[in-house]
Amino acid sequence: MNLFLEAIAWIVEPANWQGSGSIPVRIGEHLFYTVLAVLAASAVAVPLGWLIGHTGKGREIAVGISGAARALPSFGLLFLFVMIAGVLLRGPSAVLVLVLLAIPPILAGAYAGLEVIDRRVIDAARAMGMTEWQILWRVEVPLGLPLLMGGLRSGTLQVVATAVLAAFVNLGGLGLPIVEGIALRDYDRMLGAAILIIALALLLDALFAVLERYAVPRGVRARRAPELRTTAPRRRAAADTPATT
């Protein structure tokens, strides 16, 4: 408990909120690497996922690549890329590692969002004379957006957690106080930085949870509301009914 209180004291210490190595600067660096990696990963994974989900082709390859990418050791991959690219390019190397780790969940969310759509909806759109491009943008993308947001949510949390490793190649972020704390045996600094990382991850998770909720098209939400009102009493009644043998 004393260590936890000392970590909180380190966080609220006014001196740690000023200067070039302050907590706001480290949070900004952490968010910069996170946003940059997620945007780059989305630029690759989202179009590819939509193509797979719309055409139904290449799903097995995408699943295999995603599974293999999830198994990559991020720490070893980071040092491998830095050693290959050189110290002067350690920034792009670290971002590339984060992008590779963010692609699998975003890709899975993109093509899964289109795969779960009822095929009768797609057939109805074709019967109305819509082109494949119109079906994709007016039907499939809006209906698949909630699962895509779920993939972005998972990918962002993955990057936030892994961006801590960027400090080991001297790139800043909230992992740097942890590295400094290890060298100085300053445990309150290490725990304080860990608390900030957890708080940042929870904040981003809550933000994406809200976005995921409102990504559901208005018509779908309106249709689900009466269903929830009618099924909830039935579920409660079933739960209150004693089981018979």
C-alpha positions as CSV (number, residue, x, y, z in Angstrom):
1,M,0.0,0.0,0.0
2,N,2.9,2.4,0.8
3,L,4.3,1.8,-2.7
4,F,1.0,2.5,-4.3
5,L,0.6,5.8,-2.3
6,E,4.1,6.7,-3.3
7,A,3.3,6.1,-7.0
8,I,0.2,8.3,-6.7
9,A,2.4,11.0,-5.1
10,W,4.8,10.7,-8.0
11,I,1.9,11.2,-10.5
12,V,0.5,14.3,-8.7
13,E,4.0,15.8,-8.0
14,P,3.9,19.3,-9.7
15,A,7.5,19.0,-10.8
16,N,6.6,15.9,-12.9
17,W,4.0,18.0,-14.9
18,Q,6.5,20.6,-16.1
19,G,9.4,20.5,-18.5
20,S,10.4,18.5,-21.6
21,G,10.2,15.2,-19.8
22,S,7.0,15.8,-18.0
23,I,4.0,13.5,-17.8
24,P,1.9,15.4,-20.4
25,V,4.8,15.2,-22.8
26,R,5.1,11.4,-22.3
27,I,1.4,10.9,-22.7
28,G,1.5,13.0,-25.9
29,E,4.3,10.8,-27.2
30,H,2.5,7.7,-26.3
31,L,-0.7,8.9,-28.0
32,F,1.3,10.0,-31.1
33,Y,2.7,6.6,-31.7
34,T,-0.6,5.0,-31.0
35,V,-2.6,7.1,-33.4
36,L,0.0,7.0,-36.1
37,A,0.2,3.2,-35.9
38,V,-3.6,2.7,-35.8
39,L,-4.1,5.0,-38.8
40,A,-1.4,3.3,-40.8
41,A,-2.8,-0.1,-39.9
42,S,-6.3,0.9,-40.8
43,A,-5.2,2.2,-44.2
44,V,-4.0,-1.3,-45.0
45,A,-6.4,-3.6,-43.1
46,V,-9.8,-1.9,-43.6
47,P,-9.8,-1.8,-47.5
48,L,-8.4,-5.4,-47.5
49,G,-10.9,-6.6,-45.0
50,W,-13.8,-5.0,-46.9
51,L,-12.6,-6.6,-50.1
52,I,-12.4,-10.0,-48.5
53,G,-15.8,-9.6,-46.8
54,H,-17.5,-8.4,-50.0
55,T,-16.1,-10.9,-52.4
56,G,-15.7,-13.8,-49.9
57,K,-12.3,-14.6,-51.4
58,G,-9.0,-14.8,-49.5
59,R,-10.6,-15.3,-46.1
60,E,-8.4,-18.4,-45.3
61,I,-5.3,-16.5,-46.2
62,A,-6.3,-13.5,-44.1
63,V,-7.1,-15.7,-41.1
64,G,-3.8,-17.4,-41.4
65,I,-1.8,-14.2,-41.7
66,S,-3.7,-12.6,-38.8
67,G,-3.1,-15.7,-36.6
68,A,0.6,-15.7,-37.5
69,A,1.0,-12.0,-36.8
70,R,-0.7,-12.3,-33.4
71,A,2.0,-14.8,-32.5
72,L,4.9,-12.5,-33.3
73,P,7.0,-11.6,-30.3
74,S,6.7,-7.8,-30.2
75,F,9.8,-7.1,-28.1
76,G,12.1,-9.3,-30.3
77,L,10.5,-7.9,-33.4
78,L,11.2,-4.3,-32.3
79,F,14.9,-4.9,-31.7
80,L,15.2,-6.9,-34.9
81,F,13.8,-4.0,-37.0
82,V,15.9,-1.5,-35.2
83,M,19.1,-3.6,-35.7
84,I,18.2,-4.0,-39.4
85,A,17.2,-0.4,-40.1
86,G,19.8,1.2,-37.9
87,V,19.6,3.5,-34.9
88,L,18.8,6.6,-37.0
89,L,15.6,4.9,-38.2
90,R,14.5,3.5,-34.9
91,G,11.4,5.7,-34.9
92,P,10.0,4.3,-38.2
93,S,11.0,0.8,-37.1
94,A,9.1,1.1,-33.9
95,V,6.0,2.4,-35.7
96,L,6.2,-0.4,-38.2
97,V,6.2,-3.0,-35.4
98,L,3.1,-1.3,-33.9
99,V,1.4,-1.3,-37.3
100,L,2.1,-5.0,-37.8
101,L,0.6,-5.7,-34.4
102,A,-2.5,-3.6,-35.1
103,I,-3.4,-5.0,-38.5
104,P,-4.7,-8.4,-37.4
105,P,-7.6,-7.3,-35.2
106,I,-8.5,-4.4,-37.5
107,L,-8.5,-6.8,-40.5
108,A,-10.6,-9.3,-38.6
109,G,-13.1,-6.7,-37.6
110,A,-13.4,-5.3,-41.2
111,Y,-14.1,-8.6,-43.0
112,A,-16.2,-10.1,-40.1
113,G,-18.4,-7.1,-40.1
114,L,-19.4,-7.8,-43.7
115,E,-19.6,-11.5,-43.4
116,V,-22.2,-11.5,-40.6
117,I,-24.7,-9.4,-42.7
118,D,-27.7,-11.4,-43.7
119,R,-27.3,-12.5,-47.3
120,R,-31.0,-11.7,-47.9
121,V,-30.2,-8.0,-47.4
122,I,-27.5,-8.2,-50.0
123,D,-29.8,-10.0,-52.4
124,A,-32.5,-7.4,-51.9
125,A,-30.1,-4.6,-52.6
126,R,-29.1,-6.3,-55.9
127,A,-32.7,-6.9,-56.8
128,M,-33.2,-3.1,-56.4
129,G,-30.6,-2.6,-59.1
130,M,-27.7,-1.4,-56.9
131,T,-24.2,-1.8,-58.2
132,E,-21.6,-3.7,-56.3
133,W,-20.0,-0.4,-55.3
134,Q,-23.3,0.9,-54.0
135,I,-24.0,-2.3,-52.1
136,L,-20.6,-2.0,-50.4
137,W,-20.9,1.6,-49.4
138,R,-24.6,1.9,-48.7
139,V,-25.4,-1.5,-47.2
140,E,-22.4,-3.5,-46.2
141,V,-20.1,-0.8,-44.7
142,P,-22.8,0.8,-42.5
143,L,-24.0,-2.6,-41.2
144,G,-20.5,-3.8,-40.7
145,L,-19.3,-0.7,-38.9
146,P,-19.9,-1.9,-35.3
147,L,-17.6,-4.9,-35.8
148,L,-15.0,-2.8,-37.5
149,M,-15.1,-0.4,-34.5
150,G,-14.6,-3.5,-32.3
151,G,-11.5,-4.4,-34.3
152,L,-10.2,-0.8,-34.0
153,R,-10.8,-1.0,-30.3
154,S,-8.8,-4.2,-29.9
155,G,-6.0,-3.0,-32.2
156,T,-5.7,0.4,-30.3
157,L,-5.4,-1.3,-27.0
158,Q,-2.8,-3.7,-28.4
159,V,-0.8,-0.7,-29.6
160,V,-1.2,1.2,-26.3
161,A,0.2,-1.7,-24.4
162,T,3.0,-2.4,-26.9
163,A,4.1,1.2,-27.3
164,V,5.7,0.9,-23.9
165,L,8.5,-1.0,-25.6
166,A,9.4,2.0,-27.7
167,A,11.1,3.4,-24.6
168,F,13.7,0.6,-24.8
169,V,15.0,2.1,-28.0
170,N,14.9,5.6,-26.5
171,L,11.7,6.9,-28.2
172,G,9.9,8.3,-25.2
173,G,6.3,7.6,-24.2
174,L,5.0,6.4,-20.9
175,G,7.4,3.4,-21.0
176,L,10.4,5.8,-20.5
177,P,9.7,6.4,-16.8
178,I,9.5,2.6,-16.4
179,V,12.9,2.1,-18.1
180,E,14.4,5.0,-16.0
181,G,12.8,3.5,-12.9
182,I,14.4,0.1,-13.6
183,A,17.8,1.8,-14.0
184,L,17.4,3.9,-10.8
185,R,15.5,1.3,-8.8
186,D,12.8,4.0,-8.5
187,Y,9.8,1.8,-7.9
188,D,7.3,4.6,-7.3
189,R,8.1,6.0,-10.7
190,M,7.7,2.6,-12.4
191,L,4.4,2.0,-10.7
192,G,3.2,5.5,-11.4
193,A,3.9,5.1,-15.1
194,A,2.2,1.8,-15.1
195,I,-0.9,3.3,-13.5
196,L,-0.9,6.1,-16.2
197,I,-0.7,3.5,-19.0
198,I,-3.6,1.5,-17.5
199,A,-5.6,4.7,-17.1
200,L,-4.9,5.7,-20.7
201,A,-5.9,2.2,-22.0
202,L,-9.2,2.3,-20.0
203,L,-10.0,5.8,-21.3
204,L,-9.4,4.8,-24.9
205,D,-11.4,1.6,-24.3
206,A,-14.3,3.6,-23.0
207,L,-14.1,5.9,-26.0
208,F,-14.3,3.1,-28.5
209,A,-17.1,1.4,-26.5
210,V,-19.2,4.6,-27.0
211,L,-18.2,4.8,-30.7
212,E,-19.0,1.1,-31.2
213,R,-22.4,1.6,-29.7
214,Y,-23.3,4.6,-31.9
215,A,-21.8,2.9,-35.0
216,V,-24.9,0.8,-35.2
217,P,-27.2,2.3,-37.9
218,R,-30.2,4.2,-36.5
219,G,-32.6,2.0,-38.3
220,V,-31.1,-1.1,-36.7
221,R,-31.2,0.4,-33.3
222,A,-34.8,1.4,-33.8
223,R,-35.7,-2.1,-34.8
224,R,-33.8,-3.7,-31.9
225,A,-35.4,-1.5,-29.2
226,P,-38.9,-3.1,-29.4
227,E,-37.3,-6.5,-29.6
228,L,-35.4,-5.9,-26.4
229,R,-38.6,-4.6,-24.6
230,T,-40.6,-7.7,-25.6
231,T,-37.9,-10.3,-24.9
232,A,-36.7,-8.9,-21.6
233,P,-40.0,-9.7,-19.7
234,R,-39.9,-13.2,-21.2
235,R,-36.4,-13.7,-20.0
236,R,-37.2,-12.5,-16.5
237,A,-40.3,-14.8,-16.4
238,A,-38.3,-17.7,-17.6
239,A,-35.7,-17.1,-14.9
240,D,-38.4,-16.8,-12.2
241,T,-40.1,-20.0,-13.2
242,P,-39.0,-22.9,-11.0
243,A,-37.4,-25.8,-12.9
244,T,-39.5,-29.0,-12.9
245,T,-38.1,-32.5,-13.0
